[in-house]
C-alpha cells in the first residue's frame, strides 16, 4: 500500500512519524514500545485469563489448533464458523497422544481465543477501535480499513507450539494483498518463551505464494496457489523484473530471521507479505499477546477465504465506527452521563466545550445529536468534526 498524503487533521500526531513509516516500509515490521498503557495491557490480560477460566469444557469439541506441520491444519466447523464468535482452540501438545485426554488444566491448554474479540469483548473492542489505530492506518495508506481475525494467542508454558514461517496475507488474502497485523504483547516476549522473529525486508521480495481457503465441498480447509496479485498495490515495484519472477514462482533463498524481544504493551506492525515465525515455548513462563488485522475494504475479498465476514454487518470499519462532535454547553457539562467526554476545552463564562465520541450507526438516522443535547436539560450546539 502506498503512504497516504499528509493531513492537517488533529490526530496526525497519533500516527506514524516519517522515520517510523520509512522503517516499516524498509523492514516490513515496526516495534512501537509502550503503545498501550500498563493499565490497558493488564486489563486485556485479565480479560484473557477470565475467559480461559470461565469457558465451558463439557460442551467443547476440543478443537486443536494446528499450523499444519505435525498434522492437518485446523478446519472443522467450530473453526470455520468462528469469524463472528469467541471460541477456544487447544494446543496440540495439551493432549495425551495415546488416549487423547487433556493433560493440562483448560486454562493452561488453550492455544488461542478468536476470532471476534474486537466486537464481542468490551475490553478488547476498546483497545482495538481507537483513534491511534485509525491514525496509524491512515499513515499506512488505508482508505477503508476493515478489522478482522482478532485473537488472544496464549503461548502456554512448556507446551506452546512453534509457528513456522508464514505470511499473514496467505490467510487473509485480498486482491491485491493488503493485510497488516497489529500484534500487541500482553506479557514480555523473549527468546525463552517464543518471541517473534522476522525475515527483514522479505515483504519487498517475496510475493504471496499461497492462500488458505475453504475446500470447494465446504469440508475443511486447504492451501492453494495464488492466482491474483502477489504484492500490494505500489509495493515491490523497485524489484528487478527477473528477480520478482523468481520470487513469485517459489525460487526463494534461505531467509535470515531477526529476533524481536519486546516488553508488554509493545505494538508490532507486521506487513502481510512479511515472512515471520515464532519458536515453541518450553519455558515456565507464558507469552500472551493480542492481535488483530486490517485489510483494505476497497480490495476484493472473496468467498474462498477461510474467514468470511458476518452476513449482516460485514467486517468492522475502523474509520467510520466513531463520530466525533464538539458540544458547547452553557451549564458547563451535559447532564446525560451516558455520553463519554474524553476531553474538555477552555471556554468563557463557565461554558464547557466537550469532545464527544459515539458509534456512527447510533448517530446516523436514528439519533439526532441536538435532540440528545436538549433532552439532557441543556441548550447548546453540536458540530460534527470528523470520522475516526
Residue pairs with C-beta under 8 A, 6 or more apart in sequence:
1 140
1 141
1 142
1 178
1 232
1 233
1 234
1 235
1 296
2 141
2 233
2 234
2 235
3 21
3 25
3 139
3 140
3 141
4 138
4 139
4 140
4 141
4 142
6 12
7 138
9 386
11 131
11 132
11 134
11 135
11 388
12 135
13 135
14 131
14 132
14 134
14 135
14 136
15 132
15 135
15 136
15 138
15 139
16 24
16 30
16 136
16 139
16 140
20 30
20 32
20 139
21 139
21 140
23 30
24 30
24 140
24 269
24 271
26 201
27 198
27 200
27 201
28 198
28 199
28 200
28 201
28 202
28 203
28 204
28 270
28 271
28 273
28 274
29 198
29 200
29 260
29 268
29 269
29 270
29 271
29 274
29 276
30 268
30 269
31 260
31 262
31 266
31 267
31 268
32 266
32 267
32 268
32 269
33 262
33 263
33 265
33 266
34 263
34 265
34 266
35 132
35 184
35 265
35 266
35 267
36 44
36 127
36 184
36 265
36 267
37 265
38 264
38 265
40 126
40 127
40 265
41 184
41 185
41 186
41 264
41 265
43 123
43 127
44 123
44 124
44 127
44 152
44 184
44 186
44 290
45 186
45 187
45 264
45 288
46 123
47 121
47 123
47 124
48 113
48 152
48 154
48 186
48 288
48 290
49 107
51 86
51 88
51 113
51 121
51 152
52 88
52 106
52 107
52 110
52 113
52 154
53 107
55 88
55 106
57 106
60 88
61 76
61 78
62 90
62 95
62 102
63 74
63 76
63 78
63 79
63 87
63 89
63 90
64 71
64 74
64 89
64 90
64 91
64 92
64 94
64 95
64 111
65 74
65 89
65 90
65 91
65 92
65 111
65 112
65 161
66 72
66 73
66 74
66 92
67 73
67 161
67 162
67 163
67 164
67 166
68 164
68 223
69 162
69 164
70 92
71 92
72 220
73 212
73 221
73 223
74 89
74 221
75 214
75 215
75 220
75 221
75 222
75 306
76 220
78 87
79 87
79 89
79 221
80 214
80 221
80 306
82 114
82 115
82 116
83 115
83 116
83 148
83 149
83 307
83 308
83 309
83 310
84 116
84 119
84 310
85 115
85 116
85 120
86 113
86 114
86 116
86 117
86 120
86 121
87 113
87 114
87 115
88 110
88 112
88 113
89 110
89 111
89 112
89 113
89 114
90 102
90 109
90 110
90 111
91 104
91 109
91 110
91 111
91 156
91 159
91 160
91 161
92 111
92 161
93 159
93 161
94 102
94 103
94 104
94 108
94 109
94 110
94 156
94 159
95 101
95 102
95 103
96 102
96 103
102 109
103 109
104 156
104 159
108 156
108 157
108 159
109 156
109 159
110 154
110 156
111 153
111 154
111 155
111 156
111 160
111 161
112 151
112 152
112 153
112 154
113 151
113 152
113 154
114 149
114 150
114 151
114 152
115 148
115 149
115 150
115 151
115 307
116 150
117 124
117 125
117 128
117 150
117 151
117 152
117 290
117 292
118 124
118 125
118 128
118 129
118 147
118 150
118 292
118 316
119 125
119 316
124 150
124 152
124 290
127 184
127 290
128 147
128 150
128 182
128 292
129 147
129 316
129 318
129 321
129 322
131 322
131 388
133 182
133 318
134 145
134 318
134 319
134 388
136 182
136 269
137 145
137 180
137 294
137 318
137 319
140 180
140 269
142 178
142 294
142 296
142 318
142 319
143 296
143 297
143 298
144 296
144 297
144 298
144 317
144 319
145 294
145 295
145 296
145 297
145 317
145 318
145 319
146 294
146 295
146 296
146 297
146 314
146 315
146 316
146 317
146 318
147 292
147 293
147 294
147 315
147 316
147 317
147 318
148 172
148 292
148 293
148 294
148 295
148 307
148 309
148 315
148 316
149 171
149 172
149 291
149 292
149 293
149 307
150 290
150 291
150 292
150 293
151 290
151 291
151 292
152 186
152 288
152 289
152 290
153 288
153 289
153 290
153 291
154 160
154 286
154 288
155 161
155 193
155 194
155 278
155 281
155 286
155 287
155 288
155 289
156 281
156 286
157 193
157 281
157 283
157 284
157 285
157 286
158 281
158 282
158 283
158 284
159 281
160 193
160 194
160 280
160 281
160 282
160 286
160 287
161 280
162 194
162 277
162 278
162 279
162 280
163 277
163 278
164 277
165 199
165 255
165 257
165 275
165 276
165 277
166 275
166 276
166 277
167 206
167 208
167 209
167 272
167 273
167 274
167 275
168 179
168 180
168 181
168 270
168 272
168 274
168 293
169 177
169 178
169 179
169 208
169 272
169 273
170 208
170 209
170 210
170 211
170 212
170 223
171 212
171 305
171 306
171 307
172 179
172 272
172 293
172 295
172 305
172 307
173 179
173 208
173 211
173 226
173 228
173 301
173 305
174 295
174 296
174 299
174 300
174 301
175 228
175 229
175 299
175 300
175 302
176 228
176 229
176 231
176 232
176 233
176 299
177 208
177 229
177 230
177 231
177 232
177 272
177 273
178 232
178 233
178 272
178 294
178 295
178 296
178 299
179 272
179 293
179 294
179 295
180 269
180 270
180 271
180 272
180 293
180 294
180 295
181 268
181 269
181 270
181 272
181 291
181 292
181 293
182 267
182 268
182 269
182 291
182 292
182 293
182 294
183 196
183 267
183 268
183 269
183 270
183 289
183 290
183 291
184 265
184 266
184 267
184 268
184 289
184 290
184 291
185 262
185 263
185 264
185 265
185 266
185 268
185 289
186 264
186 288
186 289
186 290
187 193
187 264
187 285
187 286
187 287
187 288
187 289
188 261
188 262
188 263
188 264
189 195
189 196
189 260
189 261
189 262
189 287
189 289
190 261
191 259
191 261
191 279
192 281
192 282
192 283
192 285
193 281
193 283
193 285
193 286
193 287
194 278
194 279
194 280
194 281
194 287
195 259
195 260
195 261
195 262
195 278
195 287
196 259
196 260
196 262
196 268
196 276
196 277
196 278
197 257
197 258
197 259
197 260
197 276
197 277
197 278
197 279
198 257
198 258
198 260
198 270
198 274
198 275
198 276
199 206
199 255
199 256
199 257
199 258
199 274
199 275
199 276
200 256
200 258
202 255
202 273
202 274
202 275
203 235
203 271
203 272
203 273
203 274
203 275
204 235
204 236
204 238
204 239
204 273
205 236
205 239
205 243
205 244
205 247
206 247
206 252
206 273
206 275
207 226
207 230
207 231
207 236
207 244
207 247
207 248
207 273
208 226
208 230
208 231
208 272
208 273
209 225
209 226
209 230
209 248
209 250
210 223
210 224
210 225
210 226
211 223
211 224
211 225
211 226
211 304
211 305
212 221
212 222
212 223
212 305
212 306
213 221
213 222
213 223
213 224
213 304
213 305
213 306
214 220
214 221
214 303
214 304
214 305
214 306
215 221
215 222
221 306
224 304
228 300
230 248
231 244
231 273
232 272
232 273
235 273
236 244
236 273
239 247
255 275
257 275
257 276
257 277
260 268
262 268
270 276
281 287
294 318
295 301
295 315
297 315
297 317
301 309
301 315
309 315
319 387
319 388
320 360
320 387
321 359
321 360
321 388
322 357
322 358
322 359
322 360
322 387
322 388
323 357
323 358
323 359
323 360
323 363
323 364
323 384
323 387
323 388
324 355
324 356
324 357
324 384
324 385
324 386
324 387
324 388
325 355
325 356
325 369
325 382
325 383
325 384
325 385
326 353
326 354
326 355
326 356
326 382
326 383
326 385
327 334
327 352
327 353
327 354
327 356
327 373
327 380
327 381
327 382
328 347
328 351
328 352
328 353
328 380
328 381
328 382
329 351
329 352
329 353
329 354
329 373
329 378
329 380
330 349
330 350
330 351
330 378
330 379
330 380
331 351
331 352
331 377
331 378
332 350
332 351
332 352
333 341
333 352
333 354
334 354
334 373
334 376
334 377
334 378
334 380
335 376
335 377
335 378
336 372
336 373
336 375
336 376
339 356
339 358
339 372
339 376
340 356
340 357
340 358
341 354
341 355
341 356
342 355
342 357
343 354
343 355
344 352
344 353
344 354
344 355
345 353
345 354
345 355
346 353
347 353
356 369
356 382
357 388
360 387
363 369
369 382
369 384
370 381
370 382
373 379
373 380
373 382
